[in-house]
Amino acid sequence: MDPVIDAILDREYVDNVQIAEAYEIRQQVYQLGAPEPAWRCLTTLPGMDRDIIFRIAAEVYDYKRFETPAKELVPFIKRIVPCFTDEQWRGMATIPVVPIKRKAENNTELYWVFAAHDPTSKQAHDYTQSLVGKEYVLYQSDRAIIARLLAEVFLSKMELPPKKRKPRRGGND
């Protein structure tokens, strides 16, 4: 058993039949050469609340939870849109991961803070490292919050510039 499965069982979120199904899937995935922990396989079962499973996994591995309402971060997100390229933003949407804070002291940037749906994944860490190339912190957040923040990025990029006034046509042009 892995510690995440133990925590999920302790909270009585799943039963032994579902755990057995997850281990069966894990065995099949291992045979295909893609080792995954059983708890990740559990997220593929019908009826599972993936957010709860990822939240428990993050707790087990000591990741802090990010729960600030997305609407409170919209001004920050709009301000930092130019800090990353369109390709980087698209990559963040794929993982998913999103910047939620920029820590700085005395006008010197120290590090970025990101929220990830699965902060335990190597892919989330590798991509975040590629974005900032230095120290960063990952928090865990529900997929819906991350999606809402990323939607703000893409919506802000689609905003049209204000209409230019057409010159008036009159008799004295």
Salt bridges, closest charged atoms under 4 A:
GLU36 OE1 - ARG40 NH1 3.47
ASP51 OD1 - HIS117 NE2 2.79
GLU59 OE1 - ARG11 NH2 2.55
GLU67 OE2 - ARG65 NE 2.83
ASP86 OD1 - LYS157 NZ 2.47
GLU109 OE1 - ARG102 NH2 2.91
GLU109 OE2 - LYS134 NZ 3.71
ASP118 OD2 - ARG40 NH2 2.82
ASP126 OD2 - LYS122 NZ 2.78
ASP142 OD1 - ARG55 NH2 2.97
ASP142 OD1 - ARG65 NH2 3.08
GLU152 OE1 - LYS78 NZ 3.95
GLU152 OE2 - ARG148 NH1 2.46
